[in-house]
Amino acid sequence: MSGFLAQLQARLAYPFRDAHLLERAVTHSSFLPNHPAVAESNQRLEFLGDAVLQLVLTEALFQLFPGDREGLLSKRRAALANGVFLARLAREIGLDACLRLGTGEEASGGRARSAALEDAFEALVGALYLDSDLATTRRVVLRLYGDLPARLAATEATENPKGRLQELVQPVHGNDALRYDVTRVDGEDHAREFEVAVFLLDRALGTGRGSSKKLAEEAAAREALKNL
């Protein structure tokens, strides 16, 4: 077993009993053609891990947010299980360094590809489940996620920064305390770039640029959230 896989197990705080399961979890399909002794990629484990991860997150969110309706719970779960988020988790635990890739996939940047990292993370969850049990998998996975409300807040801020900023400001300052002003417009009609400043009453909180007023406002809101 490689040193990277040993480091991964240390980060998981879980030593695999079956090392072959862990190796399969990090084996991309592109690895197989040039390694005939390797019989299977991580695709089947990915299928299993996706279902296990959904269950673990569903249970955790159900307990954390007893007042939420089904639609909001589903939205929260989707935010924590989408490809971008899982790829981020994979990088946090060093799963990218562990991937077993074919030569062509490696050369084309496959190790940094979010789809490969998402698949590997789900496969890792599947491997954990097969190597242990649901309770152990739940413990390991939720430790990797850490503070779920904080993760959700960061995700919601990224996806809807204006809404998140409004939620923070409204209880103290009311509905109309935020103002977005276009401060600059550059470029030709077909390639405009807008600069927008967001104000809390008369206090400037942040500025942002974008190819439309909407994108510039969102960028300004993201900067405001960081400043707050």
N, C-alpha and C positions, 0 to 999 in steps of 0.2 A: 504493500500500500504506500502511496506517495506521501511525502511530507505535508503536502497541501491537504490531503484527506485527513491526516492526523490532526492538523491544525483546525480543520472544520469540526471534527468531533469534539475537540476541546472547546470550541465556541458554542457548540450545541450542548455541552456538558452531558453528552450521552455517547458512550462507547458502543459501537455496533458489535453485536455478537456475530452477525453474518457479514463479513467485509464485502462479499460479492454483491450484496444488496446495495450497499453504499456506492460501490463502483458502477453498478448498473444505473443508479440514479443520476450520475454525472456523465453518462455515455450518450453523446449525440448520435443520431442516426448516420451522420456522415463519417463516423469513426469505423463503422462496420466493414465497408468494402475492402479496406486495406488491412483488416485485422480479422481474418476468417475464424480465429479461435474464439472471438467474442460473438456470442450467439444472439444477443438481444440489446437493443438500445433502451432508453428510458421512457419510451412512449407508453407502455402499459402501466408502468408505475405512475406516470403523469396522470393517466385516467383515474387511477385509484386515489392518488393524492389530492386531486381536485375535489373529489367527493368528500374525503375526510376533512380537508381544509374548510369546505363549506359548512360542514356539521360543527366543527370546532368554533368557527366564527359565529355561526347562527346561535349556538348555545350561549356563548360569551356575551353577545349583544343582547340577547333576550333577557339575560340576568342583569346586565348593566343598565338597560334603559327600559324599566318596567312600564313606563307611561307611553312609549312609542307605539304607533300603529304599524301594521305590516308593511305598508309602503315605505315608511321612513327606515324601518329596520332593514328592508331589502336594499335601500339606497346606501345605507351605511356599510352593509356587508359587501356590496359591489365596489365601494371605494377602497376597501381593505383587501380585495381579492382580484382587482383588475391587473392586467399585465404590467402596466407601468409601476404599480406599487410593489408587485411581487419581484420584479426585476431589481427594484431599489433594495428590497430586503435581501435578495440574493447577493448583491454587491456588498451590503453591510457585513455579511457573514463570510465573505471571501469565496463564495461559490463560483464566481467567474474564473478564479485561478485553478479550480478543480476540474473544470470541464474537459472531457476527452473528446476532441474534435478531429475530423479528417483534415488532411493537409490543405485542401482547397478552402474549406470552411474557416480554418485558422487564418489562412492568408487573406481572406476577404473580410476579416474583422468579426468573425462569428463569436469570439469570446466576449465581445462587448454588446452583442445583439440582444435587445430586450426579450425577444421571443424565445431565444435559447435559454436565457436566464429564468424567465417565467416558467418554462417547461421543466427546467432542472429543479426549481424550488418545489413545484408541485410533486415531482418525482421523489424528491427528498422526503417530503411529508408521507408519501405512499410507502417509501422504504422504512421510515420510522415506524409506521403503523404495523407493517409486516414483521419487523424485527422486535417489536415490543407489544404494545396494546394501546387502546384508545386513550386511557388515562395518562399514560406516559407521553404519547404524542401530543395530547392537549397541553400538558405541562411544558414540553419543549417549545411547541409552536407559540404559545401565549407569552413565554419568556422572550422569544425572539421579537415578537410584536411590541412588547413592553406596555406602556400606558396607552390603552386603546382610545380613550377620549382625546388624548393629546395627538395621537396619530390622525384621528378623524378631523380634529381642528386644523391641523396642518394641511391635510388633503382638501378640506372644504375651502380653506383660504386660497389654495392654488387654483381650484376649479371655479370658485365663485368669489373672488376677492372683494368685489363691491358689496355683495351680500354679507360677507363675513365682517367687513368694516362697519356696515350699517348696524349689524347685530351688537357689535361692541359699543358703538356710540349711542345708540337709541335710548337705552335705559337711563342714561345720565343726561343727555342733551336733547332728546326728542327726535322726531322724525325728519325734521328739516334742517338739522345742524350741518350736514355735509353739503359741499358745493364743489362741482367739477367745472373748471374754467379752461378753455382752450387758450394757451399762452403763445403758441407759435404754430405756423403751418409752412412746411417747406416742400419743394419739389414741383414738378409739372402736374397737370390735372390727372394724368394716368399713373403717377407714381408719388402721390402725396404722402407726407409723413407729418403726423400731428404730435404736438406736445401738450400735455394736459397737466394741470396742477389741481390737487384736491385740498380743500380747506375744511377745517372744523371750526365753524363760526369764522373768525378772522385769522385763524392760525393755519399756516401752511403745513400740511402733514407729509406731502410727497409729490413727486412729479413722475411722469412716465411718457414714453414715446411709442407710437405704433402707426401702422399703415392705415388705420381708421380711427375715428374718434373713440369708438367703443374699445378697441384694443389699447389705446393710449390711456383711457380711463381705468381699465383693468390693471395696467402696469403701474399707474399712480397709486391705486388702491393697495397693490402688493407692497409698494415701498412704504406706504402709510402704516400698514400692518406691522412691518419690520420696525418702524420708528416707534410705534406704540408699545 
